[in-house]
Amino acid sequence: MRARILAALTGVALFAAALPGAHAQSWPSRGLKIVVPFAPGGSTDIFARLVGERLATALGQPVVIDNRPGAGGNIGADAVAKAPPDGYTLLMATTGVMAINNAMYRNMSYQAERDLKPVAYIASITNVLIVPADSPLKSVGDVIAAAKAAPGKLSFASSGSGASTHMSAELFRLMTGTELLHIPYKGSGQAMPDVISGRVSMMFENMPGAVGHIKAGKVRVLAVTGLQRTPALPDVKTIAESGVPGYESLSWSGIAAPAATPPEVIARLNREINAILASPDMRQKLADQGAEAMGGTPEAFAEHISRERTKWSKVVREAGIAVN
């Protein structure tokens, strides 16, 4: 009898020990969803669709893009943070939802550092300062001069409070001593028509959401926000070159999952996404959009997010832009 009991207990223990491996082998057994916390049309949405299409092929399961805009990305991020941690609901993680909103919003329903697990760093993105095609503003110097002549008159659109399109402008405002009027939208796709029509004076837009409109002549680009010029627009100066030394504001995006997602699922997703980013086709598509393919381990992505959180929390405090 004692031998039978020990054998049974041993069998249970072996079964329990095998569960993580069994989960890894069976996952994914159905379709995945990538939540984009902004409206369609912006860079976050563009990258999600590029990655999602290729991830579906790699995993042999459909990948659906679910746009949930609002509250600077918090609505979509909160939905993922509270989703079952089974690897089937993922977040298109951005600078805002992972590194800015925690400092800017007083009442957060989730905490990115606690509730979301970095999976893979997808792309680093240069933002661009754009104005309507018929705007009298022809340079960064013109923007600074106009803003100082009439504080608060120049307006800028953003894809939402706390997004990189917002914070690029706040950093610019702090470094130039100017006042600008913020007009937040639920995504760059909704903001762009008002930039083109001249309802707003300008926008610090992510390059992927702007490059088509720039090439079509619908908007004028004044500068890029990185320290280096971008190959997508090699003749366009940086803001640092244009009279604001040291200015740098890069956006970025990646994939995150609910914090308790099994490590073997995180590892599988990371491996597949890194393979996607390593392909010449994907790297070229991102480069065409003014973005650089990144990749790397989940741990390296987490370290990048931590550095960005420190940087942008300081800007939020100095700009005094906390939101209820």
Backbone hydrogen bonds, N-H to C=O, Kabsch-Sander energy under -0.5 kcal/mol:
donor,donor_aa,acceptor,acceptor_aa,energy
5,I,1,M,-2.4
6,L,2,R,-2.4
7,A,3,A,-2.3
8,A,4,R,-2.4
9,L,5,I,-2.7
10,T,6,L,-2.5
11,G,7,A,-2.2
12,V,8,A,-2.2
13,A,9,L,-2.5
14,L,10,T,-2.6
15,F,11,G,-2.2
16,A,12,V,-2.8
17,A,13,A,-2.5
18,A,14,L,-1.4
19,L,15,F,-0.7
19,L,16,A,-1.0
22,A,18,A,-2.6
23,H,19,L,-2.8
24,A,20,P,-2.3
25,Q,21,G,-2.2
26,S,22,A,-2.1
27,W,23,H,-2.0
32,L,62,P,-2.6
33,K,88,Y,-2.2
34,I,64,V,-2.9
35,V,33,K,-0.6
35,V,90,L,-3.3
36,V,34,I,-0.5
36,V,66,D,-2.3
39,A,186,K,-1.7
42,G,39,A,-0.9
46,I,42,G,-2.3
47,F,43,S,-2.8
48,A,44,T,-1.9
49,R,45,D,-2.0
50,L,46,I,-2.0
51,V,47,F,-2.7
52,G,48,A,-2.9
53,E,49,R,-2.0
54,R,50,L,-1.2
55,L,51,V,-2.8
56,A,52,G,-2.1
57,T,53,E,-1.1
58,A,54,R,-2.1
59,L,55,L,-2.5
60,G,56,A,-1.6
61,Q,56,A,-1.0
64,V,32,L,-2.7
66,D,34,I,-2.5
66,D,64,V,-0.6
67,N,65,I,-0.6
68,R,36,V,-3.0
68,R,66,D,-0.5
70,G,37,P,-0.6
73,G,70,G,-1.2
74,N,71,A,-1.7
75,I,70,G,-1.5
76,G,68,R,-0.7
77,A,73,G,-2.2
78,D,74,N,-2.6
79,A,75,I,-1.7
80,V,76,G,-1.7
81,A,77,A,-2.6
82,K,78,D,-1.7
83,A,80,V,-1.4
86,D,84,P,-2.2
90,L,33,K,-3.1
91,L,256,A,-3.0
92,M,35,V,-2.8
93,A,91,L,-1.3
93,A,254,G,-2.0
95,T,252,W,-1.1
98,M,94,T,-2.1
99,A,95,T,-2.2
100,I,95,T,-0.5
100,I,96,G,-1.7
101,N,96,G,-2.9
103,A,100,I,-1.6
104,M,100,I,-1.5
105,Y,101,N,-2.6
106,R,104,M,-0.5
106,R,323,V,-3.1
108,M,106,R,-0.8
114,R,111,Q,-0.6
115,D,111,Q,-3.6
116,L,112,A,-1.7
117,K,257,A,-3.7
119,V,255,I,-2.8
120,A,255,I,-1.6
122,I,120,A,-0.6
122,I,253,S,-1.6
123,A,253,S,-2.0
124,S,292,E,-2.1
125,I,251,S,-3.3
126,T,290,G,-1.3
127,N,249,S,-0.7
128,V,205,E,-3.1
129,L,223,A,-2.8
130,I,128,V,-0.7
130,I,203,M,-2.8
131,V,220,R,-2.4
133,A,218,K,-1.2
135,S,132,P,-2.0
138,K,136,P,-0.7
143,V,139,S,-1.7
144,I,140,V,-2.4
145,A,141,G,-2.5
146,A,142,D,-2.7
147,A,143,V,-2.5
148,K,144,I,-2.1
149,A,145,A,-1.8
150,A,146,A,-1.7
152,G,179,E,-1.9
153,K,150,A,-2.2
154,L,150,A,-0.6
156,F,181,L,-2.9
157,A,202,M,-2.3
158,S,183,I,-1.4
163,A,160,G,-2.1
166,H,163,A,-1.2
167,M,163,A,-2.6
168,S,164,S,-2.4
170,E,166,H,-1.9
171,L,167,M,-2.7
172,F,168,S,-1.9
173,R,169,A,-2.8
174,L,170,E,-2.5
175,M,171,L,-2.5
176,T,172,F,-1.6
177,G,173,R,-1.3
178,T,173,R,-1.5
181,L,154,L,-3.0
182,H,180,L,-0.6
183,I,156,F,-2.9
185,Y,158,S,-1.5
190,Q,187,G,-0.7
191,A,187,G,-1.5
192,M,188,S,-2.7
194,D,191,A,-1.0
195,V,191,A,-1.3
196,I,192,M,-2.8
197,S,193,P,-2.1
198,G,194,D,-0.7
198,G,195,V,-0.5
199,R,194,D,-1.4
200,V,194,D,-1.6
202,M,155,S,-1.2
203,M,130,I,-2.0
204,F,157,A,-0.6
204,F,165,T,-0.5
205,E,128,V,-1.7
205,E,203,M,-1.1
207,M,126,T,-2.2
209,G,206,N,-0.8
210,A,206,N,-0.8
210,A,207,M,-1.2
211,V,207,M,-2.7
214,I,210,A,-2.4
215,K,211,V,-2.5
216,A,212,G,-1.6
217,G,214,I,-1.3
218,K,213,H,-2.2
219,V,213,H,-1.1
220,R,131,V,-3.1
222,L,129,L,-3.4
223,A,129,L,-1.0
224,V,237,K,-2.1
225,T,127,N,-2.4
233,L,230,T,-1.3
236,V,233,L,-1.8
237,K,235,D,-0.5
239,I,224,V,-2.1
242,S,238,T,-0.8
243,G,240,A,-0.8
244,V,239,I,-1.5
247,Y,244,V,-1.9
249,S,225,T,-2.1
251,S,125,I,-2.6
253,S,123,A,-2.1
254,G,93,A,-2.4
255,I,120,A,-2.6
256,A,91,L,-2.1
257,A,117,K,-2.0
259,A,115,D,-2.0
261,T,258,P,-2.1
265,V,262,P,-1.0
266,I,262,P,-2.1
267,A,263,P,-2.6
268,R,264,E,-1.8
269,L,265,V,-2.7
270,N,266,I,-2.6
271,R,267,A,-2.3
272,E,268,R,-2.4
273,I,269,L,-2.7
274,N,270,N,-2.5
275,A,271,R,-1.8
276,I,272,E,-1.9
277,L,273,I,-2.6
278,A,274,N,-1.5
279,S,275,A,-0.6
279,S,276,I,-1.0
283,R,279,S,-2.4
284,Q,280,P,-2.2
285,K,281,D,-2.2
286,L,282,M,-2.3
287,A,283,R,-2.3
288,D,284,Q,-2.6
289,Q,285,K,-0.8
289,Q,286,L,-0.6
290,G,287,A,-1.7
291,A,286,L,-2.7
292,E,124,S,-2.6
294,M,122,I,-2.5
295,G,121,Y,-3.0
301,F,297,T,-1.9
302,A,298,P,-2.4
303,E,299,E,-2.0
304,H,300,A,-2.0
305,I,301,F,-2.4
306,S,302,A,-2.1
307,R,303,E,-2.0
308,E,304,H,-2.3
309,R,305,I,-2.5
310,T,306,S,-1.8
311,K,307,R,-2.1
312,W,308,E,-2.8
313,S,309,R,-1.9
314,K,310,T,-1.3
315,V,311,K,-1.4
316,V,312,W,-2.5
317,R,313,S,-2.1
318,E,314,K,-2.5
319,A,315,V,-2.5
320,G,316,V,-1.3
321,I,316,V,-1.3
323,V,104,M,-3.4
